Amino acid sequence: MEPFSISGNWRLAPFLLIAIIGLLQTFEYFNVDGADSKDTSIAKENTTTAPLTNSSSSAISLGHNHNDDDGSDGERNNITFTNSTTINVTRTWSVASASSAAVSARTAKILPYCSRDQIRKGQWQPVTLEAPPYIPTNEFEKRCKTNQDYKPNVPWSTWEWKPSSTSCYFSSWNSTDFCNLASRTSIAIQQLSNNEDHLVHNGTSITAATPPSATTTTAGTTTVAAKVPTILFVGDSLTYEQYSSLTQLLGLRAREKDMHKAQRRNVAVERIGCRTSISTNHEAGDRTNHTAAASTWRLLSRRDDYLTNLQSYVEQYDPHILVINRGAHYVDDNQLRRELNVTISFLEQWQQTCMMEQQQSNKTCLLYVRTTAPGHPLCWNYTEPSRNTEEMEALVANLTNYQTLGENALTFHWWDIKHQNELLLEAFAQSKLTLWNHSNDHDHSQQPQNAAGGGYYQVLDAYDINLLRPDMHRPPDCLHSCYPGKMDVYNQLLLHSLQATLGAAA
């Protein structure tokens, strides 16, 4: 028999080529870890860049008032349900792909969540997204880039925080993950009847006349409204930057004038975040209750520079998650200690009450204390992050650098922010509250033992991370920042901590 040769059997060459390609594709598809090749490429991408986000929306109709009662154009998330048989809620938000979310979940199972100390040690690294994470509406919030950059289809060059440790998992921002965590706050699923005009929006009608938790009985049917999971931010304008960032990352509108308007009227800025779609196509006379997914967050912000009215706000809004910050409004050390003692005394009581309620109703009460990042004098000289903490601390400490910021610049005391962050953390460490620092193990939901019995708190380290961001301020304002920007990392930290606390299964 003559040996087989391509030259002698040229007609078979195409078929052989097809067979070889098929074998190669089969080999590529099956991986030793059981993941398909598509997921593998995504996992590799997520180790080097931030997750790319796309803007999506679900068509929904409801009454939405865009005008305040004073005739101004401030947005109010006052939602009124109508008598239509199908209720839809319009929301647009940044959503990472399902494959990316799946890879994130797998990575979290393989590696332990990064601890607070591991997260603080890292660097800002450049990354290019397919589009801006969100586009702010105020022009002065966009002054760091050109209008051409703020387009939904234009690549967005930015920076992401990367912990130095490779032995732990640091959550990337993912709107879907954040929204799904709402169902992990132990809130009962809402039961809905077919009386659409009496439905509430996941526990609140979003009107001043109706409390965020209600039960309505009409014509023999009952609508039981579970309290919507609530996140309350209390602090100064830097705290509002985190709040504004979160609402915009979830596809909602937020403007700084909303903060000022709410402060004048002594009310909270309120947004309802995440997707809610309630479909009730019932037959006439149908009295069957229907279930809606509890994946909605109620997001509240109160301006309170010194946390003077914190107790009043917590009692008024009854949050499941409380984020507080003392801000950049300087007081001397003695006054700071006195005010912190009052604040912490109340927080100890709040946490103790929550612990008792948790035994009865499995209620979630999480407390987050965010440190403060200082402003950066001469900020207009910087176009990218620094990698040198000592250099940035020297920049902030040099009083001659403040001469160009105006005659009142020396009252800012930005050089004292590091020291007063330390006083803040020292006061909490000496309290009855226990620091909940996610340990470097795989049991992410294990709560530490609280010998003092005063509850728990967690820390979001703004100082260590954003001290290294002299760029992306709004010159001549060298304290506040442009959107999207470095304040977004605070909500990445919040998501990471919530996942580690409530469980990544969300």
Secondary structure as GFF3:
##gff-version 3
##sequence-region A 1 506
A	DSSP	three_ten_helix	7	12	.	.	.	ID=ss1
A	DSSP	alpha_helix	13	29	.	.	.	ID=ss2
A	DSSP	alpha_helix	37	46	.	.	.	ID=ss3
A	DSSP	beta_strand	54	58	.	.	.	ID=ss4
A	DSSP	beta_strand	63	64	.	.	.	ID=ss5
A	DSSP	beta_strand	79	80	.	.	.	ID=ss6
A	DSSP	beta_strand	86	88	.	.	.	ID=ss7
A	DSSP	beta_strand	91	95	.	.	.	ID=ss8
A	DSSP	alpha_helix	98	110	.	.	.	ID=ss9
A	DSSP	alpha_helix	116	120	.	.	.	ID=ss10
A	DSSP	beta_strand	122	129	.	.	.	ID=ss11
A	DSSP	three_ten_helix	139	142	.	.	.	ID=ss12
A	DSSP	three_ten_helix	147	149	.	.	.	ID=ss13
A	DSSP	beta_strand	156	163	.	.	.	ID=ss14
A	DSSP	alpha_helix	175	180	.	.	.	ID=ss15
A	DSSP	three_ten_helix	181	184	.	.	.	ID=ss16
A	DSSP	beta_strand	190	192	.	.	.	ID=ss17
A	DSSP	three_ten_helix	196	198	.	.	.	ID=ss18
A	DSSP	beta_strand	215	218	.	.	.	ID=ss19
A	DSSP	beta_strand	221	224	.	.	.	ID=ss20
A	DSSP	beta_strand	230	235	.	.	.	ID=ss21
A	DSSP	alpha_helix	237	249	.	.	.	ID=ss22
A	DSSP	alpha_helix	256	265	.	.	.	ID=ss23
A	DSSP	beta_strand	269	273	.	.	.	ID=ss24
A	DSSP	beta_strand	277	279	.	.	.	ID=ss25
A	DSSP	beta_strand	290	292	.	.	.	ID=ss26
A	DSSP	beta_strand	297	303	.	.	.	ID=ss27
A	DSSP	alpha_helix	310	317	.	.	.	ID=ss28
A	DSSP	beta_strand	321	324	.	.	.	ID=ss29
A	DSSP	alpha_helix	333	361	.	.	.	ID=ss30
A	DSSP	beta_strand	366	370	.	.	.	ID=ss31
A	DSSP	three_ten_helix	379	381	.	.	.	ID=ss32
A	DSSP	alpha_helix	389	397	.	.	.	ID=ss33
A	DSSP	three_ten_helix	399	405	.	.	.	ID=ss34
A	DSSP	three_ten_helix	409	411	.	.	.	ID=ss35
A	DSSP	three_ten_helix	414	416	.	.	.	ID=ss36
A	DSSP	alpha_helix	417	429	.	.	.	ID=ss37
A	DSSP	beta_strand	434	435	.	.	.	ID=ss38
A	DSSP	beta_strand	456	460	.	.	.	ID=ss39
A	DSSP	alpha_helix	462	466	.	.	.	ID=ss40
A	DSSP	beta_strand	473	474	.	.	.	ID=ss41
A	DSSP	beta_strand	477	481	.	.	.	ID=ss42
A	DSSP	alpha_helix	488	502	.	.	.	ID=ss43
###
